[in-house]
Amino acid sequence: MQITGNQPAQYDPTRGINTVPQNTPAANASQNSGQSSGYPYGDDVFSGKFSSFKNIYSNFDSGISRFSPFYGKMGSSAPKQEIPVNQPNPANNQPGQNNTQPQVQSSLPPVQTQSPPPAPVFPKKEPPKGPVINNLQQLLQQEVQAIQTPQKAVEVVAQHAMISRQERTITNDIAWGARFYAKKAEDMASSLSQNKNSMNPGEVQKQLRTIEDYRIKSISMLNEAKKKAINTYNEALKANLIYNHFFTENGSYANVINQNDRQFVESEIDKTWERWTSGFAKNWQGQNVKADAAPSIVDKAAQEIAVSLDKVEKSLAVVLRN
């Protein structure tokens, strides 16, 4: 996504983020109401030998100055050009005067400017507790070193948030498969205990092997679901920590993105954390339902699988006893 805002940022690898100055000169804010229209400076600035400069700056459009009160575009009565302070415009020579213009000396009174407001402080987003992988800090350091623009930082945050949500979905799918195979093992073991006497030994052994295969698949898939749940947490944590690093407190890009973009990024992180902490609302077959968080998915699946496999053991005990 592209970052937009009132202060677009440009990146110079040798200097870091450079915020493009705004088109509002500080001196313009200090002009008094007694000054004539189109003339933003006091008479004391152009007194004495500097009075010839007054005509130059009488048409000065200070509202669109890029850098300082002495750089900007001329009004409609003069050519559209930038006039540097130490280079008077020869076009303003009056008839009978020579082409030599007085130079602005160091005695020119400095223009009073207002101090910029203090930069806003954006607090860090505190992540919830969870199962942090051992090499998380190493992985984050590698990623942060490769990020050199605010756009890339937002992109990486969004990528981790998206992966986290995907991992939660995969957690749910795998947990469903684990429950499915546990239930299959339960049903087959129950049927075998009831029908063993009508089956030959080969058929009994075949069903015992199938039941064991189902049991192993169920346990394996439950373990895989646990890994995906852990990934759900760690990918969300990466998104959170990278956001904190670049966009909060003294982060490199904390003052680059506007408030709308910041709210969007934070809401993406918040929605991602819901997959771990509390669950979220989703549409299921035309109805709004509450989807479980990743830990709840694993816990519920583990409980259901434990019940099914306990029944398997009891049924097989009957089979092997007879």
N, C-alpha and C positions, 0 to 999 in steps of 0.2 A: 504494500500500500504506500502511497505517497503521503508524506507529511505536509500538511498545509498549515498556514497560520500567519499571524501578523508579522512574524520575524523569520523569513526563510533563512535556512542555514546553508552555507557553502563549506566544503571541506578542503582544507589544504594540509596534506600529510606532514608538512614541516611546521605548521602552526596550530593545527587542530580545527575546531569549529569556529568560523567567523560569522557573526551575525551581521547581516546587511543593515547599515544604519537606516533609521527611519527618515522620512522626508518631512521632518518637522524640526526646524532649528530651535535651539534652546533660547536664543536671544529673542525670538519672536514672542515668547511667552512673557518677556519682561518689558515690552513696549508699553508706554503709558498712553492714556486716552487722549492726551493733548496733541499727539503727533498727527500730521496730516495723512490722509488716505494714500496708501502706496509708498509711504516713506517710513520704514520701521526703525530708524535710528535717531538718536537725539542730536541736537545741533552741536553739542560739544564734541562729537566724534569728528566732524568735518570743519572745525574752526581753523582760523589762521591760514597757513600755507596749504592745508588739506581741503580748503573749501571747494576747489575745482572737482573734487571727487563726489560732491553732493549730487550733481546732475547724473553721474553714472548710476548711483544707488537709489535715486528717486524712483526709477522704474524697476527696481529689484523685486522680484516675486519671492519673498522669503518663505511663502507657504510650501514651495516645492524644492527648497534647498536640500541637497543630499547630505552634506557633511558639516558645514558651519555657516554662520550668517554671511560670510564673505565668498561663498560659492553658491551659484544657483543659476537659474534661467532668467533672462530679461523679460520684461513685460511686452505687451503688444507694440509699444511705441519704439522698441529697439530690437536689433537682431537677436534671434534665439541662440544664445551662446553662453557658456560659462565664463564668468569673469573672475580670475584669480586675484587675490588681494594685492599682490606685488606687480601686477601687469595691468595698468589703467588702459581703458579702451581708447585708442587713437581716434576713433570715429566721433568722439565727443569734443574734439578741438573746435574752438570757435574761429571764425574768420579773423585773420590778422594775427593769430597766435602762431608761434612756432610749434613744431611737432614734439618738443621736449616736454614730457609730463613729470610733475613732481612725484618722487617715490615715497611710499609710505615708510615712515621711520619707526624705529623701535619704540618711540615715545607715544605712539598711538595707544590711547587708553584701552585696556582689554575689555572685551564685551562680557558683561556679567551673565553667567549661566546658572541655571538651577541644578542642584545636585540630583542625579537620577534616583528614582525611588529604589529602595532595597529590593533585591531579587526575592521573589516568593519562595518559600520553603515548602517543598513537597515531601511529606513523610513517606517512609518506606512502608510497603505492604508486608505485614507480618504473616508468614506462611504457617499453616497448622503443623503440628507434630506428625511425624510419620517415619517409615523405614528408609532412611537415607542410605544410598549405596556408598561403598567405601571410597571410590575414586571420583566422587561428584566434584570436589573442588578442582581437581586436575582437569576434568573435562570442561568445566566452566572457564578456567583460565585460558585454555586453548581456544575456546569459542570467542571469548571477549577480545583476545588479541587480534582476531581476524576481523573484528567489526570496526569500521572506520567512518561510517556515516550514520546519522539518526535513522534514515530509512532502513538501513540494514539491521540496526538494532531492533526496530519494531518488527521487521520481517522475522528475525530469529525468535523473538518473544512469541509471535503468532504461530510459528512452526512448532515450537515446543508445546504450546497450548493445544494445537490441533492433534499432535501425536498423543498427548495425554488423553484426550477424549476418545481417540481411536483405541487406545489401550484399554480403556474402560469398557468399550463396546466388545472388544475381543475377550476381555475377562468374562463378560456375561455369556458370550457364545460358548466359550470353552467350559465354563461352569455348567451350562445347560447340558453339554455333551457328557460331562462327568456324571451328572445325575441320571442321564439317560442310560448309560452303561451299568450303573449301579442298580437301577431298577430292572434292567434286563437280566442281570445276574440273579437278583432276588426272585423274579418270576420263574426263571428257568430252574433254580434250585428248589423252589416250592413245588413245581410240577414234577421234578425228578423224584423228590421224596414221596410223592403220592403215587407215581406210576412205575417205580423201580421194579416191582414184582412182575410187571408185564413186559419188561424189556430184557434183551439179552445183554451179557457183560460188555460186549463191544459198544453197544449203544449207550450204556451207562458211562463207560469211560470217555466216549466222545463228548457227551454232555458235560461231564466233569471238567474236561479240558476247555470247553467253550465258556463255562461259568468262570473258570479261572482267568481266561482271556478277558472277559468282561470286567472282572474285578480289577485286574491290572490296568486296563484302559481307564477305568473310572478314577483310580488313585493317581495315575499319571496325569490325566487331564486336570484333576483338582490341583495338583502341584503346579501345573502350567498356568492355571488360572490365578494362583497366588503370585506367580512371577509377573503376570500382566498387571495385576492389581498394584504391585510394587512399582512397576513402570509408570502406572497412572499417577502415582504420587510424585515420583522423581522427575517426570517430564513437566508436571505442573510446577514443581519446585524450581526447575531450571528457568522456566518462563518468569516466575516471580522474582528470582534472584537477579536475572539479567535486567529485568525492568528496574529493580531497585538500584542496580549498579549504574545504569546510564541515565535514568529519568527521575531520580529522587535526590533530595538533599543536595550534595555538591557534585552530582553526576554530570558527566560531560555534556549531556543533551537535556538537562533538567529544564532549561529555559527556552528550548527550541520549539517543541511542539505546543500547539495551542490547547486550550482547555477541552474543546470538543474531541480532539484526537486523544488526549490523555484519558478522558472519561471512557472512550471507546476501548482503549487498550486495557484499562483497569477492569472494565466490565467483562472483557474476554478472559482475563485471569480469574475473576470472581466466578464466572460460569464454569470455568475449568475446575476450580477447587470444589464446586458443588459435586462433581463426579467422585470426589474422595470423601467429603465431609458429611453431606446431608442427603444426597440424591437430588433429582431434578424432575420437572414436569415434562412429559412427552406425549405425543399423540400416538395412540395404539388402536388400530382398527376403528378410527373415527372418534375415539374417546380420549380425553385427557387423563393420564394416569401418572402416578408417582413412580419414577424409576429409581431403583436402589443405587446407593453409592457403592464403589468398588469393594470396600471391606465387607459391607453387608452381603453383597453377592457371594463372596467367598465363604463367609460364616454360615449363611443359610444353606449353601450347597454342601458344605462340610457336614453340617448337622444331618441333612437329609441322606447323604451318602453313608454316614455312619450308621443310621438306622437300617438302611437297606442291606449293608454288608453284615450287620449283626444278624439280620434275618437269614442271610445266605449261610452264615456259619451254623446257625441252628438247624437249618434244613439239611445241610450236608452232614451234620452230625447224625441225623436220623438215617440218611442214606448209607453212611459208612458203618453204622451200627448193625444194620440188617444184612 
